[in-house]
């Protein structure tokens, strides 16, 4: 019968072996490189898109202000 410590070590070893096997695959390596290269592009796109949305929001608020005769918040 295994003690709880032995069981935990055995499970940890299996997880490590499974992780090492997964990291050795071509798909994992390709995904790792693609993610690393595309992350800055995604971050810049998100920032630019946020600015564009904010810009159009301000335009919309301005149009509402003008159409309401200056009574809008």
NUBANU-527724 format. One line per field, with one value per residue (C-alpha): residue number from 1; x, y, z. Coordinates in pm, whole numbers, plus 50000, padded with zeros to 5 digits. Layout:
<pts>
seq: (NUM_...)
xx: (X_...)
yy: (Y_...)
zz: (Z_...)
</pts>
This chain:
<pts>
seq: (1_2_3_4_5_6_7_8_9_10_11_12_13_14_15_16_17_18_19_20_21_22_23_24_25_26_27_28_29_30_31_32_33_34_35_36_37_38_39_40_41_42_43_44_45_46_47_48_49_50_51_52_53_54_55_56_57_58_59_60_61_62_63_64_65_66_67_68_69_70_71_72_73)
xx: (50000_50131_50156_49997_50346_50443_50116_50166_50522_50399_50127_50373_50618_50344_50241_50603_50652_50331_50432_50781_50632_50389_50663_50866_50598_50631_50288_50379_50702_50526_50248_50504_50686_50366_50225_50550_50562_50194_50149_50293_50081_49767_49856_49910_49589_49395_49535_49464_49113_49042_49148_48926_48625_48688_48712_48380_48222_48326_48184_47857_47841_47906_47627_47384_47490_47434_47101_46971_47052_47325_47105_47286_47533)
yy: (50000_50342_50618_50953_51100_50819_50855_51232_51178_50919_51153_51444_51225_51121_51483_51584_51298_51389_51756_51674_51448_51722_51989_51765_51765_51975_52128_52260_52414_52575_52713_52850_53040_53166_53284_53461_53641_53731_53852_54203_54238_54146_54389_54679_54597_54596_54935_55090_54945_55085_55432_55404_55298_55583_55830_55722_55728_56094_56173_56006_56203_56524_56450_56380_56703_56905_56740_56784_57152_57128_56963_56628_56533)
zz: (50000_49906_50160_50068_50011_49774_49589_49552_49424_49175_49046_49023_48829_48585_48532_48469_48221_48039_48028_47897_47628_47521_47508_47278_47006_46692_46744_47088_46957_46660_46880_47125_46849_46685_47016_47106_46771_46753_47112_47051_46736_46928_47208_46965_46777_47104_47205_46864_46854_47201_47084_46773_46982_47227_46937_46789_47134_47174_46829_46927_47252_47058_46810_47096_47267_46950_46866_47220_47216_47480_47741_47740_48015)
</pts>
